[in-house]
Amino acid sequence: MASLAPSEPNSVRTSPSDGHTDGGGAARELTPLLHAVLGTDMPVRVEFWDGSGVGPVDGAGTIRVNSPDAIRRILWAPGQLGFARAYVSGELDADGDIFEMVAVLRDATPDDLRFGPGLLPAAVTGARRLGLLGPPLPPPAEEARTRGWRHSSRRDARAISHHYDVGNDFYRIVLGPAMTYSCARFTSPEIGLEQAQAAKHELICRKLGLHRRPGMRLLDVGCGWGSLALHAASRHDARVVGVTISRQQAEHARTRVAEAGMSDRIDIRLQDYRELGNETFDAIASVGMFEHVGAARLAQYFDTLYGLLVSGGRLLNHAISAANGSRLGRRSFAARYVFPDGELIDVGEQQLAMERSGFEIRDVESLREHYAQTLRCWVANLEADWDRAVSLVGAGRARVWRLYMAATAVGFEDGGVSIHQVLGVRTASDGTSGMPRTRAGWD
């Protein structure tokens, strides 16, 4: 059984009894609160700092409440935020398969728990008897605090820095040698993560038509650590401009480009896509960046990219999507710790916005199952080198990433979220698109 925080030296482990509830103390006083959060038919066992526990011994796993401070956090911030703060701080932990536990806890826990009239007296009474009442605790240092106008250039830069400027060595542990932070494409059961990322890059290059002729000019929006740029330049002799607003990504991408001897073909810039001016490109790839744009900025985003393309140029927009769209709640774990200001746009809305900007939609492909497999690979990478990851970024941030990636994998597996590649063309005035008649033409 894997812990949600493997190899944590300060984890407290207790042995569950054979019964559904054992001991008194915290378990007795807090059972009404647990039943309100997890239901009376609890899918997991909960064990407390005093050795007491409640819940089945044969469920999906065991939540360990290592400190009374965890209860204080949940009382002051009911729902995801309180639990997230307790978990990131190490005051709450769990033993069990991380993917299974995330799934059962998500299904059992209300999205927006509130202490109504029936729950509040019992929760407060139990907490008072245990001496847990007091002022709110400060949030963990890993929690994002964005300021300014939403999706302004300055606020976007701060949000991106929170997510990506964690440390290149940490990302190398998680992502592996490919250093690609987006959905891979597993073309056969035998290939590994690095080969699957290369297959994804090649699919993008083929959809954009970079194999048609050498020397095509490609814009890579949100270029990350330069993996797609390196693939396009080395495999298809593309001339690539990669832009990112993550300083650490830009520095590492430039180093990789120089080491590959491709500085004459790849230009990595620390630049917002909104600042590209009057340049033109034969093709544009935007991979894993669209989630940061925001619904209010869709027209600006696609208008800008359309204006950067030559006649007949193609845009490949690769983005996580959610049916009817999803703006991450201000008090959600993902918004506070992972993707500040993140928004998932319905793929239909994305296509409509592209069309309004002038694009002709030519292809849409879902890679949902591929992303679930990608995330499981990333979790395995992090678990395999957990101690080093903690030494690089601290236990709190490592815990954030493991929980976030596992929860997202579960979301892709059950269809709660998806990911699509949408291919659009700036069709010529005479109607010429330059597109092959079938997908076979990409080969």
C-alpha positions in Angstrom: 0.0 0.0 0.0 1.4 3.4 -0.9 1.0 6.5 1.3 -0.2 9.8 -0.1 3.1 11.1 1.1 5.6 8.2 0.7 8.6 8.0 3.0 7.6 11.0 5.1 9.7 10.8 8.3 7.1 12.5 10.5 4.1 10.3 9.5 2.2 8.8 12.4 0.9 5.3 11.8 -1.5 3.5 14.0 -3.0 0.0 13.8 -6.7 -0.3 13.2 -8.8 -2.5 15.3 -11.1 -5.2 14.0 -14.2 -3.1 14.7 -15.8 -0.2 12.8 -15.0 2.2 15.7 -12.3 1.9 18.4 -11.5 3.9 21.4 -13.1 7.2 22.4 -11.4 10.6 22.4 -11.2 12.3 19.0 -13.0 9.5 17.2 -16.0 9.7 19.4 -16.2 13.5 19.4 -15.6 14.0 15.7 -17.7 11.2 14.2 -20.7 13.5 13.5 -18.3 15.7 11.5 -16.9 12.7 9.6 -20.3 11.4 8.8 -21.3 14.8 7.4 -18.2 14.9 5.2 -17.9 11.2 4.2 -21.4 9.9 4.8 -22.5 7.4 7.4 -21.2 4.5 5.2 -17.7 5.8 5.3 -15.5 4.4 2.4 -12.3 4.9 4.3 -11.1 4.6 7.9 -10.0 7.7 9.8 -7.4 7.4 12.6 -6.5 10.3 15.0 -3.5 11.5 16.8 -4.6 9.9 20.1 -4.9 6.4 18.6 -8.6 6.3 18.3 -10.3 5.6 14.9 -13.6 5.2 13.1 -14.5 3.5 9.8 -14.0 0.2 8.0 -10.7 -1.6 8.2 -11.3 -3.1 4.8 -12.2 0.1 2.9 -10.1 1.9 0.3 -7.5 3.0 2.9 -6.9 5.0 6.0 -6.8 8.7 6.5 -4.5 9.7 9.3 -5.2 12.9 11.2 -1.7 13.5 12.6 -2.5 16.8 14.4 -5.5 18.5 16.0 -4.6 21.5 13.7 -6.1 19.6 10.8 -9.5 19.8 12.4 -9.0 23.5 13.1 -8.3 24.1 9.4 -11.4 22.1 8.3 -13.6 24.0 10.7 -12.4 27.4 9.5 -12.4 26.4 5.8 -14.9 23.6 5.2 -14.5 21.7 2.0 -11.6 21.3 -0.3 -9.6 24.2 1.0 -9.4 23.2 4.6 -8.5 19.6 3.7 -5.9 20.8 1.3 -4.3 23.0 3.8 -4.1 20.2 6.4 -2.8 17.8 3.8 -0.1 20.1 2.5 1.0 20.9 6.0 1.4 17.3 6.8 -1.3 17.4 9.5 -3.4 15.0 7.5 -2.2 12.0 5.6 -3.4 8.7 4.2 -2.4 5.1 3.6 -3.8 3.4 0.5 -3.6 3.4 -3.3 -3.6 7.1 -4.1 -5.8 6.7 -7.2 -8.4 4.6 -5.5 -8.5 6.9 -2.4 -8.9 10.0 -4.5 -11.7 8.4 -6.4 -13.7 7.3 -3.4 -13.1 10.5 -1.4 -14.1 12.6 -4.3 -17.4 10.7 -4.7 -18.1 10.8 -1.0 -17.2 14.4 -0.2 -19.5 17.3 -1.1 -17.9 19.8 -3.6 -18.7 22.7 -1.3 -19.2 21.5 2.3 -20.9 24.0 4.5 -21.7 23.7 8.2 -25.4 24.0 8.2 -27.7 24.2 11.3 -27.6 20.4 11.7 -23.9 20.0 11.6 -22.5 23.1 13.1 -23.5 22.5 16.8 -22.1 18.9 16.7 -18.9 19.9 15.0 -18.3 22.9 17.4 -19.2 20.9 20.5 -16.8 18.1 19.6 -14.0 20.5 18.8 -14.6 22.4 22.0 -14.4 19.2 24.1 -11.1 18.4 22.4 -9.8 21.9 22.9 -9.5 22.5 19.2 -11.3 25.9 19.0 -9.1 28.9 18.2 -8.3 31.4 15.6 -7.6 30.2 12.0 -4.0 29.1 11.2 -2.0 30.8 8.5 -2.2 28.9 5.2 0.8 26.9 4.1 3.5 28.8 2.2 2.7 26.8 -1.0 -0.7 28.4 -1.3 -0.9 30.9 -4.2 -1.9 34.5 -3.6 -2.7 36.1 -6.9 -3.3 39.8 -7.1 -4.4 42.3 -9.8 -6.7 42.2 -12.8 -7.6 38.6 -13.7 -5.6 37.4 -16.8 -3.7 40.7 -17.2 -0.2 40.1 -18.4 1.3 40.9 -14.9 -1.1 38.6 -13.0 -0.7 35.8 -15.6 3.1 36.0 -15.2 2.7 35.5 -11.4 0.3 32.6 -11.8 2.6 30.9 -14.3 5.6 31.4 -12.1 3.7 29.8 -9.2 3.1 26.7 -11.3 6.2 26.4 -13.4 9.0 28.1 -11.6 9.2 25.3 -9.0 12.7 24.1 -10.1 13.8 22.4 -13.3 15.4 19.6 -11.4 12.1 18.8 -9.7 10.3 18.8 -13.1 13.0 16.5 -14.4 12.1 13.9 -11.7 8.4 14.1 -12.6 8.5 14.4 -16.3 11.5 12.2 -17.1 14.0 12.8 -19.9 11.4 14.1 -22.3 10.8 17.2 -20.1 7.4 17.6 -21.7 4.5 18.8 -19.5 1.5 17.8 -21.6 -0.4 14.7 -22.6 1.8 12.0 -24.3 0.5 9.6 -27.0 0.9 5.9 -26.3 0.8 4.5 -29.8 1.3 0.9 -28.5 1.3 -0.8 -25.1 5.0 -1.4 -25.3 6.3 2.2 -25.5 7.4 4.2 -22.5 6.7 7.8 -21.6 9.7 9.3 -23.5 8.7 7.5 -26.7 5.0 8.4 -26.2 5.9 12.1 -25.8 8.0 11.9 -29.0 4.9 10.3 -30.7 2.8 13.2 -29.6 5.3 15.8 -30.9 5.4 14.0 -34.2 1.6 14.0 -34.5 1.5 17.7 -33.9 4.2 18.3 -36.5 2.3 16.2 -39.0 -1.0 17.9 -38.3 0.7 21.3 -38.8 2.2 20.1 -42.1 5.8 20.7 -41.1 6.9 17.6 -43.1 5.7 19.2 -46.3 8.8 21.3 -46.8 11.9 22.1 -44.8 12.4 25.5 -43.2 8.8 26.3 -42.2 8.5 28.9 -39.5 6.8 27.5 -36.3 5.6 29.5 -33.3 5.4 27.4 -30.1 3.2 29.3 -27.7 4.0 28.3 -24.1 7.0 26.3 -25.3 7.8 24.9 -21.9 11.3 23.4 -21.7 11.7 23.4 -25.4 10.9 19.7 -26.2 8.5 20.3 -29.1 10.8 23.0 -30.6 13.7 20.6 -30.5 11.6 17.9 -32.2 10.3 20.1 -34.9 13.7 21.6 -35.7 15.6 18.3 -35.6 13.0 16.1 -37.4 11.5 18.6 -39.9 14.1 21.4 -40.1 11.6 23.9 -38.9 12.6 27.4 -37.8 11.1 27.7 -34.4 10.2 30.6 -32.1 9.3 29.4 -28.7 7.7 31.8 -26.2 7.1 31.3 -22.5 6.5 33.6 -19.5 8.3 31.2 -17.1 11.8 32.4 -16.5 13.1 29.0 -15.4 11.5 27.3 -18.4 13.1 29.8 -20.8 16.6 29.4 -19.2 16.4 25.6 -19.4 15.1 25.5 -22.9 17.9 27.8 -24.1 20.4 25.5 -22.5 18.9 22.4 -24.2 18.8 24.2 -27.6 22.5 25.3 -27.2 23.6 21.8 -26.2 21.8 20.3 -29.2 23.6 22.7 -31.5 20.3 24.3 -32.7 20.6 27.9 -31.7 20.5 28.9 -35.4 17.1 27.2 -35.8 15.4 27.8 -32.4 14.8 31.1 -30.7 13.5 30.8 -27.1 12.0 34.0 -25.7 10.8 35.1 -22.3 7.8 36.7 -23.9 4.0 36.9 -23.7 2.3 35.8 -26.9 0.4 39.1 -26.8 3.7 40.9 -27.4 4.7 39.2 -30.7 3.9 42.2 -32.9 4.0 42.0 -36.7 5.8 38.7 -37.1 4.3 35.9 -39.3 4.5 32.1 -39.1 3.7 29.2 -41.3 2.3 27.2 -38.3 1.5 27.7 -34.6 1.4 25.1 -31.9 -0.2 25.9 -28.5 0.2 22.9 -26.2 -0.9 23.0 -22.6 -1.1 26.8 -22.5 -4.7 27.4 -23.3 -5.8 26.5 -19.8 -4.2 29.8 -18.6 -6.0 32.1 -21.2 -9.4 32.4 -19.6 -12.9 32.6 -21.2 -12.9 36.4 -21.2 -9.7 36.4 -23.3 -10.7 33.8 -26.0 -11.3 36.4 -28.7 -8.0 38.2 -28.0 -6.1 34.9 -28.0 -7.4 33.5 -31.2 -7.5 36.9 -33.0 -3.8 37.3 -32.1 -2.8 33.9 -33.3 -4.8 34.2 -36.5 -3.1 37.5 -37.3 0.3 35.8 -36.9 -0.3 33.2 -39.5 0.3 33.4 -43.2 -2.5 32.5 -45.6 -2.9 28.7 -45.4 -1.2 28.6 -42.0 -2.4 26.1 -39.4 -3.0 26.4 -35.6 -2.9 23.3 -33.4 -4.5 24.1 -30.1 -3.9 21.3 -27.5 -5.9 21.9 -24.3 -7.7 20.3 -21.4 -11.4 20.8 -21.7 -14.5 20.3 -19.6 -18.1 20.0 -20.7 -19.8 23.4 -20.3 -16.5 24.9 -19.2 -15.0 25.0 -15.7 -13.5 28.0 -13.9 -11.6 26.6 -11.0 -13.3 27.6 -7.8 -11.5 30.2 -5.7 -11.5 27.9 -2.7 -10.6 24.7 -4.6 -7.3 22.8 -4.1 -6.4 23.2 -7.8 -6.9 27.0 -7.8 -5.0 27.7 -4.6 -2.1 25.3 -5.0 -1.7 24.2 -8.6 -3.4 26.4 -11.3 -4.2 29.9 -10.0 -6.8 31.5 -12.4 -7.0 28.2 -14.4 -10.0 27.8 -16.7 -11.1 24.7 -18.7 -13.0 25.7 -21.8 -15.6 23.5 -23.4 -14.2 22.2 -26.7 -17.3 23.4 -28.5 -16.8 26.9 -27.2 -13.1 26.7 -28.2 -14.1 25.8 -31.7 -16.7 28.6 -31.9 -14.2 31.1 -30.7 -11.7 29.9 -33.3 -14.3 30.3 -36.1 -15.2 33.8 -34.9 -11.6 34.7 -35.3 -11.5 33.4 -38.9 -10.2 29.9 -38.5 -11.7 27.0 -40.4 -11.9 23.9 -38.1 -10.3 20.9 -39.9 -9.8 18.3 -37.2 -10.7 17.5 -33.6 -9.1 14.6 -31.7 -9.5 13.6 -28.0 -6.5 12.1 -26.2 -8.3 11.6 -22.9 -7.2 8.1 -22.1 -3.6 9.0 -23.1 -3.5 11.8 -20.5 -4.7 9.5 -17.8 -1.8 7.1 -18.6 0.7 10.0 -18.8 -0.3 11.2 -15.3 0.1 7.8 -13.9 3.6 7.7 -15.3 4.4 11.1 -13.7 3.1 9.9 -10.3 5.2 6.8 -10.6 8.3 9.0 -11.4 7.7 11.2 -8.4 7.1 8.3 -6.0 10.3 6.5 -7.2 12.4 9.5 -6.3 10.3 11.0 -3.5 13.1 11.8 -1.1 15.1 13.8 -3.7 12.0 15.6 -4.8 11.3 16.6 -1.2 14.9 17.8 -0.8 14.5 20.0 -3.9 11.1 21.6 -3.3 10.0 20.7 0.3 7.5 18.1 1.5 4.5 20.4 1.1 5.0 21.1 -2.6 5.8 17.5 -3.4 2.6 16.5 -1.7 0.7 19.1 -3.7 2.0 17.7 -7.0 1.4 14.0 -6.1 -2.2 14.7 -5.1 -2.9 17.0 -8.0 -1.6 14.5 -10.6 -3.4 11.5 -9.1 -6.7 13.4 -8.9 -6.4 14.7 -12.4 -5.7 11.1 -13.7 -8.9 10.0 -12.0 -10.7 12.8 -13.7 -9.5 11.8 -17.2 -10.2 8.1 -16.5 -13.9 8.7 -15.6 -14.4 11.4 -18.2 -14.9 14.3 -15.8 -12.3 16.2 -17.9 -10.9 15.6 -21.3 -8.2 16.9 -23.7 -8.5 17.8 -27.3 -6.3 18.8 -30.2 -8.2 21.2 -32.4 -6.7 22.0 -35.8 -7.7 25.2 -37.5 -6.5 26.8 -40.8 -6.3 30.4 -42.0 -7.9 29.5 -45.3 -6.8 31.5 -48.3 -9.2 34.0 -49.9 -9.8 31.6 -52.8 -10.9 28.9 -50.4 -7.6 26.9 -50.6 -6.8 25.2 -47.3 -3.7 23.2 -48.2 -5.1 20.3 -46.1 -4.7 16.7 -47.2 -8.0 15.0 -48.1 -7.7 12.4 -45.3 -5.8 11.9 -42.1 -3.6 9.5 -44.0 -2.1 12.5 -45.7 -0.4 13.4 -42.5 1.8 10.4 -43.0 
